[in-house]
Amino acid sequence: MNRILLSLGTAALMALSVANASAKEKQSETFLKKAIEGNFAEVSMGELAQQNSQSDAVKSYGKMLSTDHGAANQKALDAAQALGMNPPSGPNAKQKAEHDKMSRMSGAGFDNMFATHMVADHQKDIAEYKKASKSKDAAGEYASGQIDTLQKHLDAAKSLKAGH
C-alpha cells in the first residue's frame, strides 16, 4: 500500500514538474514574442525619428534606437530559435498604429510626443525584461543581456523629454 502511495506521489510530482516547465516555457515564448515585436517597432520608430524630427538630439537618439534594437532583435530571434518557437515578423497592430499616428507629425510636436512615448515604453520594457531575466533559458539570457541597453535608452529619452 505504501509503495502504491509513494508511486502515486512520485507520479504526481513528475506531472507537476512537467506542467511547471511547460508554463515557464510558455512565459518565455510570450516574452520573446513581445520582445521581438517591440524590437521591430523600436527600429521603425528610430527610423521615423531620423526622418520627422527637427532636433539633432532626437535624430541621434533615433539612430541609436534603430541600431541597438536591430542588434537586440537578432539575439531575440536566436533565443526564439533555441526555444523552437515561430517568431513574429514585425511589430504588433498597436505598435503599427502608434507608428502611423506619429508618422503624420513632424517638428517640435513630433519630438515631444516621441520623447514621451520612448520614456513610457522603455520603463515598461525594463520591468518586463527584469522579470523575464529570472528564467534560466535562452529567453532569460537574452533579457538579462538587454537591460543595460534599455536603461541607457530610458535615460537618454528622459533627457530628450527634459529638453522639450
PyMOL commands that place a pseudoatom at each C-alpha (Angstrom):
pseudoatom trace, name=CA, resn=MET, resi=1, chain=A, elem=C, hetatm=0, pos=[0.000, 0.000, 0.000]
pseudoatom trace, name=CA, resn=ASN, resi=2, chain=A, elem=C, hetatm=0, pos=[2.767, 2.425, 0.933]
pseudoatom trace, name=CA, resn=ARG, resi=3, chain=A, elem=C, hetatm=0, pos=[4.575, 1.613, -2.324]
pseudoatom trace, name=CA, resn=ILE, resi=4, chain=A, elem=C, hetatm=0, pos=[1.443, 2.445, -4.313]
pseudoatom trace, name=CA, resn=LEU, resi=5, chain=A, elem=C, hetatm=0, pos=[1.023, 5.760, -2.482]
pseudoatom trace, name=CA, resn=LEU, resi=6, chain=A, elem=C, hetatm=0, pos=[4.707, 6.525, -2.928]
pseudoatom trace, name=CA, resn=SER, resi=7, chain=A, elem=C, hetatm=0, pos=[4.452, 5.739, -6.656]
pseudoatom trace, name=CA, resn=LEU, resi=8, chain=A, elem=C, hetatm=0, pos=[1.342, 7.891, -6.995]
pseudoatom trace, name=CA, resn=GLY, resi=9, chain=A, elem=C, hetatm=0, pos=[3.061, 10.724, -5.122]
pseudoatom trace, name=CA, resn=THR, resi=10, chain=A, elem=C, hetatm=0, pos=[6.123, 10.461, -7.376]
pseudoatom trace, name=CA, resn=ALA, resi=11, chain=A, elem=C, hetatm=0, pos=[3.931, 10.433, -10.491]
pseudoatom trace, name=CA, resn=ALA, resi=12, chain=A, elem=C, hetatm=0, pos=[2.036, 13.483, -9.233]
pseudoatom trace, name=CA, resn=LEU, resi=13, chain=A, elem=C, hetatm=0, pos=[5.298, 15.358, -8.563]
pseudoatom trace, name=CA, resn=MET, resi=14, chain=A, elem=C, hetatm=0, pos=[6.582, 14.483, -12.019]
pseudoatom trace, name=CA, resn=ALA, resi=15, chain=A, elem=C, hetatm=0, pos=[3.337, 15.695, -13.596]
pseudoatom trace, name=CA, resn=LEU, resi=16, chain=A, elem=C, hetatm=0, pos=[3.562, 18.963, -11.636]
pseudoatom trace, name=CA, resn=SER, resi=17, chain=A, elem=C, hetatm=0, pos=[7.181, 19.363, -12.671]
pseudoatom trace, name=CA, resn=VAL, resi=18, chain=A, elem=C, hetatm=0, pos=[6.304, 18.876, -16.351]
pseudoatom trace, name=CA, resn=ALA, resi=19, chain=A, elem=C, hetatm=0, pos=[3.355, 21.279, -16.047]
pseudoatom trace, name=CA, resn=ASN, resi=20, chain=A, elem=C, hetatm=0, pos=[5.574, 23.851, -14.322]
pseudoatom trace, name=CA, resn=ALA, resi=21, chain=A, elem=C, hetatm=0, pos=[8.260, 23.517, -17.008]
pseudoatom trace, name=CA, resn=SER, resi=22, chain=A, elem=C, hetatm=0, pos=[5.601, 23.908, -19.696]
pseudoatom trace, name=CA, resn=ALA, resi=23, chain=A, elem=C, hetatm=0, pos=[4.221, 27.053, -18.021]
pseudoatom trace, name=CA, resn=LYS, resi=24, chain=A, elem=C, hetatm=0, pos=[7.728, 28.549, -17.761]
pseudoatom trace, name=CA, resn=GLU, resi=25, chain=A, elem=C, hetatm=0, pos=[8.384, 27.727, -21.417]
pseudoatom trace, name=CA, resn=LYS, resi=26, chain=A, elem=C, hetatm=0, pos=[5.091, 29.415, -22.360]
pseudoatom trace, name=CA, resn=GLN, resi=27, chain=A, elem=C, hetatm=0, pos=[6.100, 32.516, -20.342]
pseudoatom trace, name=CA, resn=SER, resi=28, chain=A, elem=C, hetatm=0, pos=[9.448, 32.614, -22.148]
pseudoatom trace, name=CA, resn=GLU, resi=29, chain=A, elem=C, hetatm=0, pos=[7.777, 32.306, -25.539]
pseudoatom trace, name=CA, resn=THR, resi=30, chain=A, elem=C, hetatm=0, pos=[5.254, 35.036, -24.682]
pseudoatom trace, name=CA, resn=PHE, resi=31, chain=A, elem=C, hetatm=0, pos=[8.072, 37.319, -23.517]
pseudoatom trace, name=CA, resn=LEU, resi=32, chain=A, elem=C, hetatm=0, pos=[10.142, 36.687, -26.650]
pseudoatom trace, name=CA, resn=LYS, resi=33, chain=A, elem=C, hetatm=0, pos=[7.155, 37.285, -28.921]
pseudoatom trace, name=CA, resn=LYS, resi=34, chain=A, elem=C, hetatm=0, pos=[6.568, 40.679, -27.270]
pseudoatom trace, name=CA, resn=ALA, resi=35, chain=A, elem=C, hetatm=0, pos=[10.295, 41.478, -27.240]
pseudoatom trace, name=CA, resn=ILE, resi=36, chain=A, elem=C, hetatm=0, pos=[10.691, 40.722, -30.954]
pseudoatom trace, name=CA, resn=GLU, resi=37, chain=A, elem=C, hetatm=0, pos=[7.601, 42.775, -31.849]
pseudoatom trace, name=CA, resn=GLY, resi=38, chain=A, elem=C, hetatm=0, pos=[8.946, 45.560, -29.646]
pseudoatom trace, name=CA, resn=ASN, resi=39, chain=A, elem=C, hetatm=0, pos=[12.354, 45.489, -31.302]
pseudoatom trace, name=CA, resn=PHE, resi=40, chain=A, elem=C, hetatm=0, pos=[10.785, 45.703, -34.760]
pseudoatom trace, name=CA, resn=ALA, resi=41, chain=A, elem=C, hetatm=0, pos=[8.677, 48.641, -33.522]
pseudoatom trace, name=CA, resn=GLU, resi=42, chain=A, elem=C, hetatm=0, pos=[11.673, 50.433, -31.986]
pseudoatom trace, name=CA, resn=VAL, resi=43, chain=A, elem=C, hetatm=0, pos=[13.716, 50.075, -35.178]
pseudoatom trace, name=CA, resn=SER, resi=44, chain=A, elem=C, hetatm=0, pos=[10.907, 51.649, -37.228]
pseudoatom trace, name=CA, resn=MET, resi=45, chain=A, elem=C, hetatm=0, pos=[10.337, 54.384, -34.617]
pseudoatom trace, name=CA, resn=GLY, resi=46, chain=A, elem=C, hetatm=0, pos=[14.048, 55.146, -34.684]
pseudoatom trace, name=CA, resn=GLU, resi=47, chain=A, elem=C, hetatm=0, pos=[13.917, 55.483, -38.472]
pseudoatom trace, name=CA, resn=LEU, resi=48, chain=A, elem=C, hetatm=0, pos=[10.848, 57.697, -38.151]
pseudoatom trace, name=CA, resn=ALA, resi=49, chain=A, elem=C, hetatm=0, pos=[12.669, 59.941, -35.650]
pseudoatom trace, name=CA, resn=GLN, resi=50, chain=A, elem=C, hetatm=0, pos=[15.523, 60.370, -38.097]
pseudoatom trace, name=CA, resn=GLN, resi=51, chain=A, elem=C, hetatm=0, pos=[13.034, 61.473, -40.793]
pseudoatom trace, name=CA, resn=ASN, resi=52, chain=A, elem=C, hetatm=0, pos=[10.476, 63.562, -38.877]
pseudoatom trace, name=CA, resn=SER, resi=53, chain=A, elem=C, hetatm=0, pos=[12.448, 65.259, -36.126]
pseudoatom trace, name=CA, resn=GLN, resi=54, chain=A, elem=C, hetatm=0, pos=[13.735, 68.803, -36.220]
pseudoatom trace, name=CA, resn=SER, resi=55, chain=A, elem=C, hetatm=0, pos=[16.176, 68.102, -33.391]
pseudoatom trace, name=CA, resn=ASP, resi=56, chain=A, elem=C, hetatm=0, pos=[19.654, 66.670, -33.937]
pseudoatom trace, name=CA, resn=ALA, resi=57, chain=A, elem=C, hetatm=0, pos=[19.419, 65.075, -30.471]
pseudoatom trace, name=CA, resn=VAL, resi=58, chain=A, elem=C, hetatm=0, pos=[16.186, 63.246, -31.375]
pseudoatom trace, name=CA, resn=LYS, resi=59, chain=A, elem=C, hetatm=0, pos=[17.632, 62.189, -34.738]
pseudoatom trace, name=CA, resn=SER, resi=60, chain=A, elem=C, hetatm=0, pos=[20.730, 60.851, -32.981]
pseudoatom trace, name=CA, resn=TYR, resi=61, chain=A, elem=C, hetatm=0, pos=[18.547, 59.018, -30.449]
pseudoatom trace, name=CA, resn=GLY, resi=62, chain=A, elem=C, hetatm=0, pos=[16.543, 57.537, -33.339]
pseudoatom trace, name=CA, resn=LYS, resi=63, chain=A, elem=C, hetatm=0, pos=[19.751, 56.249, -34.950]
pseudoatom trace, name=CA, resn=MET, resi=64, chain=A, elem=C, hetatm=0, pos=[20.848, 54.682, -31.649]
pseudoatom trace, name=CA, resn=LEU, resi=65, chain=A, elem=C, hetatm=0, pos=[17.392, 53.115, -31.236]
pseudoatom trace, name=CA, resn=SER, resi=66, chain=A, elem=C, hetatm=0, pos=[17.423, 51.565, -34.721]
pseudoatom trace, name=CA, resn=THR, resi=67, chain=A, elem=C, hetatm=0, pos=[20.961, 50.243, -34.338]
pseudoatom trace, name=CA, resn=ASP, resi=68, chain=A, elem=C, hetatm=0, pos=[20.595, 48.847, -30.807]
pseudoatom trace, name=CA, resn=HIS, resi=69, chain=A, elem=C, hetatm=0, pos=[17.153, 47.299, -31.301]
pseudoatom trace, name=CA, resn=GLY, resi=70, chain=A, elem=C, hetatm=0, pos=[18.203, 45.837, -34.650]
pseudoatom trace, name=CA, resn=ALA, resi=71, chain=A, elem=C, hetatm=0, pos=[21.105, 44.074, -32.931]
pseudoatom trace, name=CA, resn=ALA, resi=72, chain=A, elem=C, hetatm=0, pos=[18.895, 43.072, -29.990]
pseudoatom trace, name=CA, resn=ASN, resi=73, chain=A, elem=C, hetatm=0, pos=[16.330, 41.610, -32.353]
pseudoatom trace, name=CA, resn=GLN, resi=74, chain=A, elem=C, hetatm=0, pos=[18.908, 39.289, -33.888]
pseudoatom trace, name=CA, resn=LYS, resi=75, chain=A, elem=C, hetatm=0, pos=[19.685, 37.988, -30.389]
pseudoatom trace, name=CA, resn=ALA, resi=76, chain=A, elem=C, hetatm=0, pos=[15.972, 37.644, -29.606]
pseudoatom trace, name=CA, resn=LEU, resi=77, chain=A, elem=C, hetatm=0, pos=[15.399, 35.726, -32.846]
pseudoatom trace, name=CA, resn=ASP, resi=78, chain=A, elem=C, hetatm=0, pos=[18.292, 33.409, -31.930]
pseudoatom trace, name=CA, resn=ALA, resi=79, chain=A, elem=C, hetatm=0, pos=[16.719, 32.834, -28.488]
pseudoatom trace, name=CA, resn=ALA, resi=80, chain=A, elem=C, hetatm=0, pos=[13.356, 32.099, -30.141]
pseudoatom trace, name=CA, resn=GLN, resi=81, chain=A, elem=C, hetatm=0, pos=[15.033, 29.574, -32.408]
pseudoatom trace, name=CA, resn=ALA, resi=82, chain=A, elem=C, hetatm=0, pos=[16.710, 27.941, -29.377]
pseudoatom trace, name=CA, resn=LEU, resi=83, chain=A, elem=C, hetatm=0, pos=[13.248, 27.509, -27.823]
pseudoatom trace, name=CA, resn=GLY, resi=84, chain=A, elem=C, hetatm=0, pos=[11.856, 26.136, -31.081]
pseudoatom trace, name=CA, resn=MET, resi=85, chain=A, elem=C, hetatm=0, pos=[9.241, 28.849, -31.452]
pseudoatom trace, name=CA, resn=ASN, resi=86, chain=A, elem=C, hetatm=0, pos=[7.967, 30.594, -34.555]
pseudoatom trace, name=CA, resn=PRO, resi=87, chain=A, elem=C, hetatm=0, pos=[8.828, 34.292, -34.046]
pseudoatom trace, name=CA, resn=PRO, resi=88, chain=A, elem=C, hetatm=0, pos=[6.757, 37.253, -35.259]
pseudoatom trace, name=CA, resn=SER, resi=89, chain=A, elem=C, hetatm=0, pos=[7.967, 39.056, -38.375]
pseudoatom trace, name=CA, resn=GLY, resi=90, chain=A, elem=C, hetatm=0, pos=[7.089, 42.629, -37.418]
pseudoatom trace, name=CA, resn=PRO, resi=91, chain=A, elem=C, hetatm=0, pos=[5.503, 44.897, -34.811]
pseudoatom trace, name=CA, resn=ASN, resi=92, chain=A, elem=C, hetatm=0, pos=[2.016, 44.192, -33.447]
pseudoatom trace, name=CA, resn=ALA, resi=93, chain=A, elem=C, hetatm=0, pos=[-1.103, 46.107, -34.524]
pseudoatom trace, name=CA, resn=LYS, resi=94, chain=A, elem=C, hetatm=0, pos=[-0.969, 48.551, -31.591]
pseudoatom trace, name=CA, resn=GLN, resi=95, chain=A, elem=C, hetatm=0, pos=[2.670, 49.374, -32.336]
pseudoatom trace, name=CA, resn=LYS, resi=96, chain=A, elem=C, hetatm=0, pos=[1.896, 49.863, -36.031]
pseudoatom trace, name=CA, resn=ALA, resi=97, chain=A, elem=C, hetatm=0, pos=[-0.962, 52.215, -35.132]
pseudoatom trace, name=CA, resn=GLU, resi=98, chain=A, elem=C, hetatm=0, pos=[1.324, 54.243, -32.843]
pseudoatom trace, name=CA, resn=HIS, resi=99, chain=A, elem=C, hetatm=0, pos=[3.904, 54.482, -35.636]
pseudoatom trace, name=CA, resn=ASP, resi=100, chain=A, elem=C, hetatm=0, pos=[1.238, 55.548, -38.160]
pseudoatom trace, name=CA, resn=LYS, resi=101, chain=A, elem=C, hetatm=0, pos=[-0.057, 58.215, -35.768]
pseudoatom trace, name=CA, resn=MET, resi=102, chain=A, elem=C, hetatm=0, pos=[3.421, 59.623, -35.178]
pseudoatom trace, name=CA, resn=SER, resi=103, chain=A, elem=C, hetatm=0, pos=[4.355, 59.408, -38.878]
pseudoatom trace, name=CA, resn=ARG, resi=104, chain=A, elem=C, hetatm=0, pos=[1.821, 62.181, -39.560]
pseudoatom trace, name=CA, resn=MET, resi=105, chain=A, elem=C, hetatm=0, pos=[3.676, 64.526, -37.202]
pseudoatom trace, name=CA, resn=SER, resi=106, chain=A, elem=C, hetatm=0, pos=[6.902, 66.445, -37.570]
pseudoatom trace, name=CA, resn=GLY, resi=107, chain=A, elem=C, hetatm=0, pos=[8.999, 69.099, -35.901]
pseudoatom trace, name=CA, resn=ALA, resi=108, chain=A, elem=C, hetatm=0, pos=[8.655, 70.028, -32.245]
pseudoatom trace, name=CA, resn=GLY, resi=109, chain=A, elem=C, hetatm=0, pos=[5.269, 68.295, -31.878]
pseudoatom trace, name=CA, resn=PHE, resi=110, chain=A, elem=C, hetatm=0, pos=[6.787, 65.053, -33.111]
pseudoatom trace, name=CA, resn=ASP, resi=111, chain=A, elem=C, hetatm=0, pos=[9.854, 65.457, -30.893]
pseudoatom trace, name=CA, resn=ASN, resi=112, chain=A, elem=C, hetatm=0, pos=[7.772, 65.961, -27.757]
pseudoatom trace, name=CA, resn=MET, resi=113, chain=A, elem=C, hetatm=0, pos=[5.414, 63.048, -28.437]
pseudoatom trace, name=CA, resn=PHE, resi=114, chain=A, elem=C, hetatm=0, pos=[8.310, 60.806, -29.446]
pseudoatom trace, name=CA, resn=ALA, resi=115, chain=A, elem=C, hetatm=0, pos=[10.296, 61.526, -26.268]
pseudoatom trace, name=CA, resn=THR, resi=116, chain=A, elem=C, hetatm=0, pos=[7.220, 60.969, -24.082]
pseudoatom trace, name=CA, resn=HIS, resi=117, chain=A, elem=C, hetatm=0, pos=[6.476, 57.676, -25.858]
pseudoatom trace, name=CA, resn=MET, resi=118, chain=A, elem=C, hetatm=0, pos=[10.083, 56.478, -25.510]
pseudoatom trace, name=CA, resn=VAL, resi=119, chain=A, elem=C, hetatm=0, pos=[10.180, 57.175, -21.763]
pseudoatom trace, name=CA, resn=ALA, resi=120, chain=A, elem=C, hetatm=0, pos=[6.928, 55.275, -21.128]
pseudoatom trace, name=CA, resn=ASP, resi=121, chain=A, elem=C, hetatm=0, pos=[7.847, 52.450, -23.489]
pseudoatom trace, name=CA, resn=HIS, resi=122, chain=A, elem=C, hetatm=0, pos=[11.307, 51.856, -22.033]
pseudoatom trace, name=CA, resn=GLN, resi=123, chain=A, elem=C, hetatm=0, pos=[10.043, 51.997, -18.436]
pseudoatom trace, name=CA, resn=LYS, resi=124, chain=A, elem=C, hetatm=0, pos=[7.544, 49.241, -19.280]
pseudoatom trace, name=CA, resn=ASP, resi=125, chain=A, elem=C, hetatm=0, pos=[10.154, 47.244, -21.195]
pseudoatom trace, name=CA, resn=ILE, resi=126, chain=A, elem=C, hetatm=0, pos=[12.702, 47.342, -18.369]
pseudoatom trace, name=CA, resn=ALA, resi=127, chain=A, elem=C, hetatm=0, pos=[10.140, 45.932, -15.922]
pseudoatom trace, name=CA, resn=GLU, resi=128, chain=A, elem=C, hetatm=0, pos=[9.238, 43.108, -18.333]
pseudoatom trace, name=CA, resn=TYR, resi=129, chain=A, elem=C, hetatm=0, pos=[12.869, 42.307, -19.134]
pseudoatom trace, name=CA, resn=LYS, resi=130, chain=A, elem=C, hetatm=0, pos=[13.830, 42.202, -15.432]
pseudoatom trace, name=CA, resn=LYS, resi=131, chain=A, elem=C, hetatm=0, pos=[11.024, 39.734, -14.794]
pseudoatom trace, name=CA, resn=ALA, resi=132, chain=A, elem=C, hetatm=0, pos=[11.977, 37.602, -17.825]
pseudoatom trace, name=CA, resn=SER, resi=133, chain=A, elem=C, hetatm=0, pos=[15.672, 37.653, -16.865]
pseudoatom trace, name=CA, resn=LYS, resi=134, chain=A, elem=C, hetatm=0, pos=[14.857, 35.313, -13.965]
pseudoatom trace, name=CA, resn=SER, resi=135, chain=A, elem=C, hetatm=0, pos=[14.204, 32.450, -16.441]
pseudoatom trace, name=CA, resn=LYS, resi=136, chain=A, elem=C, hetatm=0, pos=[17.089, 30.035, -16.781]
pseudoatom trace, name=CA, resn=ASP, resi=137, chain=A, elem=C, hetatm=0, pos=[16.691, 29.582, -20.530]
pseudoatom trace, name=CA, resn=ALA, resi=138, chain=A, elem=C, hetatm=0, pos=[17.524, 31.362, -23.796]
pseudoatom trace, name=CA, resn=ALA, resi=139, chain=A, elem=C, hetatm=0, pos=[14.798, 33.974, -23.182]
pseudoatom trace, name=CA, resn=GLY, resi=140, chain=A, elem=C, hetatm=0, pos=[16.167, 34.762, -19.713]
pseudoatom trace, name=CA, resn=GLU, resi=141, chain=A, elem=C, hetatm=0, pos=[19.712, 35.065, -21.039]
pseudoatom trace, name=CA, resn=TYR, resi=142, chain=A, elem=C, hetatm=0, pos=[18.534, 37.383, -23.805]
pseudoatom trace, name=CA, resn=ALA, resi=143, chain=A, elem=C, hetatm=0, pos=[16.554, 39.537, -21.336]
pseudoatom trace, name=CA, resn=SER, resi=144, chain=A, elem=C, hetatm=0, pos=[19.485, 39.799, -18.914]
pseudoatom trace, name=CA, resn=GLY, resi=145, chain=A, elem=C, hetatm=0, pos=[21.784, 40.943, -21.695]
pseudoatom trace, name=CA, resn=GLN, resi=146, chain=A, elem=C, hetatm=0, pos=[19.471, 43.775, -22.796]
pseudoatom trace, name=CA, resn=ILE, resi=147, chain=A, elem=C, hetatm=0, pos=[18.615, 45.535, -19.519]
pseudoatom trace, name=CA, resn=ASP, resi=148, chain=A, elem=C, hetatm=0, pos=[21.640, 47.874, -19.537]
pseudoatom trace, name=CA, resn=THR, resi=149, chain=A, elem=C, hetatm=0, pos=[20.907, 48.981, -23.110]
pseudoatom trace, name=CA, resn=LEU, resi=150, chain=A, elem=C, hetatm=0, pos=[17.235, 49.587, -22.283]
pseudoatom trace, name=CA, resn=GLN, resi=151, chain=A, elem=C, hetatm=0, pos=[18.288, 51.642, -19.249]
pseudoatom trace, name=CA, resn=LYS, resi=152, chain=A, elem=C, hetatm=0, pos=[20.626, 53.697, -21.459]
pseudoatom trace, name=CA, resn=HIS, resi=153, chain=A, elem=C, hetatm=0, pos=[17.695, 54.308, -23.844]
pseudoatom trace, name=CA, resn=LEU, resi=154, chain=A, elem=C, hetatm=0, pos=[15.419, 55.316, -20.952]
pseudoatom trace, name=CA, resn=ASP, resi=155, chain=A, elem=C, hetatm=0, pos=[17.975, 57.754, -19.533]
pseudoatom trace, name=CA, resn=ALA, resi=156, chain=A, elem=C, hetatm=0, pos=[18.525, 59.310, -22.972]
pseudoatom trace, name=CA, resn=ALA, resi=157, chain=A, elem=C, hetatm=0, pos=[14.750, 59.561, -23.579]
pseudoatom trace, name=CA, resn=LYS, resi=158, chain=A, elem=C, hetatm=0, pos=[14.299, 61.292, -20.221]
pseudoatom trace, name=CA, resn=SER, resi=159, chain=A, elem=C, hetatm=0, pos=[16.899, 63.859, -21.154]
pseudoatom trace, name=CA, resn=LEU, resi=160, chain=A, elem=C, hetatm=0, pos=[15.252, 64.386, -24.558]
pseudoatom trace, name=CA, resn=LYS, resi=161, chain=A, elem=C, hetatm=0, pos=[11.940, 64.927, -22.781]
pseudoatom trace, name=CA, resn=ALA, resi=162, chain=A, elem=C, hetatm=0, pos=[13.528, 67.368, -20.329]
pseudoatom trace, name=CA, resn=GLY, resi=163, chain=A, elem=C, hetatm=0, pos=[14.928, 69.313, -23.289]
pseudoatom trace, name=CA, resn=HIS, resi=164, chain=A, elem=C, hetatm=0, pos=[11.440, 69.922, -24.758]
for i in range(1, 164): cmd.bond("trace and resi %d" % i, "trace and resi %d" % (i + 1))
show_as sticks, trace
zoom trace
